[in-house]
Every structure is written in C-alpha cells, then in structure tokens.
Amino acid sequence: MIRLRVNPLAPDPGTLASAADTIARGGVVALPTDTLYGLAVDPRLEAAVASLYRIKRRDADHPLSVMAADEAQVERCIGPLPDVARLLARRFWPGPLTLVIEAAPELAAALHSPTGRVAVRVPAHAIAREVAARAGSVVTATSANRSGCPPSATADEVEAALGSLVDLLLDAGPAPGGAPSTVIDATGSVPVLLRAGAVTWERVLESVSST
C-alpha cells in the first residue's frame, strides 16, 4: 500500500492525479468522504469491482453504491436523472443523500444486479469529488472495511483493516463521521425511503411538495 498525506482544504493536484490514475488502471483507492473512509474503483471495470467484493468479503447479492463529482457527471456516466431525482440532487448535493436510479449498461453487472438500479450520491468532501472528477467517471463509494466489521473513520483504521489489499490510501485526517447518507428510491414519480440517515425524510418530502 502507498499512503499519501493530503490536505483536505487544499489537496495537492499531483496526489489527486495519482489516485485517479490508480483507479483508471483497475486499482483500489481508499479515500475520505463526508462520512467515513471509502473504497473507490472504476465501476465500469468488472475485474476491479470483483476485487473490491473479495477485499470486503461482501456477498454478491449486496450491490455497491457509487459517488460522483457532480450532477453532470452522474448524467454523463449513468444517464439523465428522473424529475424527482434531479429535484432532490439539486436540493441536497453535495451532501449525504443517496439516490437509487436506473443503472447504465456500462457499469459492472455486480453493481446493479439483480435490480438494474444503482445508488449514487455526490459527497460533501472535496477530495472525494476531485478524485471522481479526475478519474473521468463515477467511482464506487463502499465503506473501507470488511463486511460486518466497524467502518473506518481514519487512515490508520483503513490500514489496520485492509493493509496491502488497498493500492493507494489518501490520508486526510479523521473523516467527519456522523449518520450515514439517507437512501431514496428516485426511479418513480414520488420518492421512496429505503434507509433513514442524515437527511430527514421530512426534509425530503418538503423539497418535493414545495415544487
């Protein structure tokens, strides 16, 4: 594992470029998000996604979510957002709201099987967004831990849990922690709550009803 220190307020462009290059080559990058540390790979690469499942010891029937630099990247890499999804994205992104939408066929099957849908968000963390922007694609957003084990809030915890299984670790100090992202099914004409989290369901409903 290569471990690089990065300033979350002024990240070094060369360090971000190294992370994006690692992802493009099919590698695994551990990086901070606005909640905890996550594992980023290119979700279009079947081998990279399969490697991520092995690292996490995650069951194949548990799809992985993805994160993006911004709404435009989501639409470019996955497809146009439905009306409800677009409304919620513009209200809560960047931030802890995950939207379930129809998956693009270019994404690895493991990400969206068996539903044909994928969960995506734009995190409120500059490093995570910049890595996705430089990678040129949405990237996976799964937590940096073995399935069933405590999530990692620091780079030291990532290294202790996963060690050499990760190609590159971006150490930006402790992640903010807190409640997980709220997960909303935004494929229909009305939002459906799938997991309660940092954004309250009341705020989601208020956003939809105010239009």
FIZAPA-625522 format. One record per residue (C-alpha): residue in one letter; z, x, y. Coordinates in Angstrom, 2 decimals, always signed. Each point is the difference from the previous one (the first is absolute). Example, Ala and Ser with C-alpha at 12.3 -4.5 7.8 and 13.67 -1.06 7.14 Angstrom:
A;+7.80;+12.30;-4.50
S;-0.66;+1.37;+3.44
***
This chain:
M;+0.00;+0.00;+0.00
I;-0.83;+1.13;+3.53
R;+2.59;-1.19;+2.52
L;-0.94;-0.05;+3.67
R;+2.32;-0.86;+2.85
V;-1.54;-2.36;+2.55
N;+1.30;-1.30;+3.31
P;-0.13;-3.83;-0.17
L;-0.39;-0.24;+3.79
A;-2.70;+2.66;+0.31
P;-1.49;+0.69;-3.43
D;-2.12;+3.12;-0.35
P;-3.68;-0.97;-0.44
G;-0.54;+2.77;-2.55
T;+2.83;-1.30;-2.17
L;-1.41;-3.52;+0.14
A;-3.43;+1.34;-0.88
S;+1.47;+1.78;-3.04
A;+1.54;-3.26;-1.16
A;-3.28;-1.88;+0.43
D;-1.90;+2.73;-1.85
T;+2.48;-0.10;-2.88
I;-0.50;-3.76;-0.31
A;-3.78;+0.34;+0.16
R;+0.11;+2.50;-2.88
G;+1.92;-2.47;-2.17
G;+3.44;+1.44;+0.68
V;+3.34;-1.69;+0.63
V;+1.69;+0.25;+3.40
A;+3.60;-1.06;+0.67
L;+0.49;-1.08;+3.60
P;+2.40;-1.99;+2.18
T;-0.61;-3.60;+0.94
D;+1.92;-2.37;+2.26
T;+2.32;-0.87;-2.88
L;+0.16;+2.75;-2.68
Y;-2.10;+2.87;-1.33
G;-3.14;-1.07;-1.83
L;-2.71;+1.44;-2.23
A;-3.54;+0.01;+1.33
V;-3.19;+0.40;-2.01
D;-3.55;-1.19;+0.54
P;+0.02;-3.53;-1.49
R;-3.73;+0.25;-0.74
L;+0.51;+2.85;-2.48
E;+0.84;-1.35;-3.46
A;+1.38;+3.37;-1.18
A;+2.28;+0.35;+3.04
V;+1.35;-3.51;-0.43
A;+0.57;+0.60;-3.73
S;+1.86;+3.20;+0.85
L;+2.22;-1.93;+2.39
Y;+0.91;-2.51;-2.72
R;+0.94;+2.88;-2.31
I;+2.09;+1.70;+2.65
K;+1.93;-3.16;+0.75
R;+0.11;-1.13;-3.63
R;-1.12;-3.35;+1.31
D;-1.21;-2.78;-2.26
A;-3.72;-0.67;+0.26
D;+0.62;-3.67;+0.82
H;+1.79;+0.92;+3.26
P;-2.71;+0.46;+2.68
L;+0.40;+2.53;+2.80
S;-0.19;-0.80;+3.71
V;-1.98;+1.90;+2.62
M;+0.48;+0.91;+3.64
A;-2.47;+0.57;+2.81
A;-0.33;+1.65;+3.38
D;-0.79;-3.30;+1.71
E;-1.55;-3.43;-0.44
A;-3.50;+1.39;+0.44
Q;+0.45;+2.36;-2.95
V;+1.23;-2.87;-2.16
E;-3.14;-2.00;+0.76
R;-2.25;+3.01;-0.48
C;+1.50;+1.02;-3.35
I;+1.03;-3.34;-1.49
G;-1.88;-2.70;+1.85
P;+0.31;-2.55;+2.83
L;+3.48;-1.45;+0.32
P;+0.40;-3.76;-0.45
D;+1.04;-1.85;+3.14
V;+3.69;-0.19;-0.94
A;+0.11;+3.66;-0.97
R;-1.68;+1.06;+3.24
L;+2.44;-2.04;+2.06
L;+3.03;+1.51;-1.77
A;-1.44;+3.51;+0.10
R;-0.43;-0.17;+3.76
R;+3.50;-1.36;+0.41
F;+1.91;+2.38;-2.29
W;-2.08;+3.17;-0.57
P;+0.97;+2.76;+0.19
G;+3.16;-1.14;-1.72
P;+1.72;-1.11;-3.20
L;-2.28;-2.88;-0.96
T;-2.15;+0.28;-3.13
L;-2.95;-2.36;-0.39
V;-1.54;-0.88;-3.34
I;-3.76;-0.42;+0.34
E;-3.07;+0.11;-2.21
A;-0.66;+3.53;-1.29
A;-3.22;+1.91;+0.56
P;-1.90;+0.92;-3.19
E;+0.10;+3.67;+1.04
L;+3.76;+0.14;-0.60
A;+1.22;+1.21;-3.38
A;+0.45;-2.92;-2.39
A;+3.67;+0.84;-0.59
L;+0.75;-0.84;+3.62
H;-1.07;-3.61;-0.22
S;-0.05;-0.96;-3.67
P;+0.33;-2.74;-1.13
T;+0.04;-2.01;+3.26
G;-2.92;+1.60;+1.86
R;+2.26;+0.32;+3.04
V;+1.68;+2.92;+1.71
A;+3.04;+0.35;+2.25
V;-0.56;+1.91;+3.25
R;+1.90;+0.88;+3.16
V;-0.15;+2.24;+3.07
P;+3.31;+1.87;+0.21
A;+1.83;+0.66;+3.25
H;+0.06;+3.74;-0.66
A;-2.44;+2.36;+1.71
I;-0.25;+2.47;-2.88
A;-0.87;-2.63;-2.60
R;-2.63;-1.56;+2.27
E;-1.49;+3.36;+1.00
V;-0.32;+1.14;-3.62
A;-1.83;-3.22;-0.86
A;-2.24;+0.41;+3.03
R;-0.90;+3.58;-0.90
A;-0.49;-0.89;-3.67
G;-2.67;-2.48;+1.09
S;+1.37;-2.71;-2.26
V;+3.04;-2.10;-0.65
V;+2.46;+1.88;-2.23
T;+2.59;-1.13;-2.51
A;+3.44;-0.87;+1.33
T;+2.24;-0.02;-3.06
S;+3.53;+1.39;+0.29
A;+0.61;+3.66;-0.87
N;+2.14;-0.44;-3.08
R;-0.12;-0.76;-3.70
S;-0.17;-3.73;-0.71
G;+3.49;-1.40;-0.28
C;+1.58;+2.96;+1.80
P;+1.36;+0.04;+3.57
P;-2.69;+0.43;+2.68
S;-0.17;+3.23;+1.98
A;+1.06;-0.01;+3.64
T;-0.26;+3.77;+0.53
A;-2.35;+2.81;-1.00
D;+2.81;+1.59;-2.03
E;+0.31;-3.20;-2.04
V;-3.75;-0.06;-0.61
E;+0.04;+3.60;-1.21
A;+3.01;-0.60;-2.24
A;-1.56;-3.12;-1.53
L;-3.62;+1.10;-0.42
G;-0.21;+3.76;+0.60
S;-3.28;+1.57;-1.06
L;-1.52;-3.39;-0.84
V;-0.84;-0.32;+3.70
D;-2.67;+2.29;+1.45
L;+1.14;-0.12;+3.63
L;+3.22;-1.21;+1.63
L;+0.09;-0.68;+3.73
D;+3.60;+0.50;+1.10
A;+0.62;-1.93;+3.22
G;+3.74;-0.37;-0.40
P;+1.75;-3.16;-1.21
A;-2.06;-3.18;-0.16
P;+1.40;-2.95;+1.99
G;+0.95;-2.04;-3.09
G;+1.03;-3.60;+0.47
A;-1.41;-3.16;-1.55
P;-3.31;+0.18;-1.89
S;-3.13;-1.54;+1.45
T;-0.45;-3.74;-0.23
V;-2.85;-0.89;-2.37
I;-2.25;-2.94;+0.87
D;-2.91;-1.48;-1.96
A;-2.57;-0.41;+2.77
T;-3.00;-0.99;-2.11
G;+0.22;-3.70;+0.79
S;+0.12;-2.15;+3.11
V;+3.81;+0.20;+0.15
P;+2.24;+3.02;-0.69
V;+2.10;+0.10;-3.16
L;+3.18;+2.07;-0.20
L;+0.01;+2.31;-3.02
R;+2.92;+2.28;+0.95
A;+2.53;-0.32;+2.80
G;+0.45;+3.13;+2.08
A;+0.28;+1.49;+3.48
V;-2.16;-2.66;+1.67
T;+1.71;-3.35;-0.43
W;-1.90;-2.94;-1.42
E;+0.93;-1.96;+3.13
R;-1.85;+2.52;+2.20
V;-3.04;-0.22;-2.28
L;-0.06;-3.80;+0.24
E;+0.52;+0.08;+3.75
S;-2.97;+2.35;+0.38
V;-2.25;-2.29;-1.99
S;+1.16;-3.24;+1.62
S;-0.35;+1.37;+3.54
T;-3.79;+0.34;-0.29
***
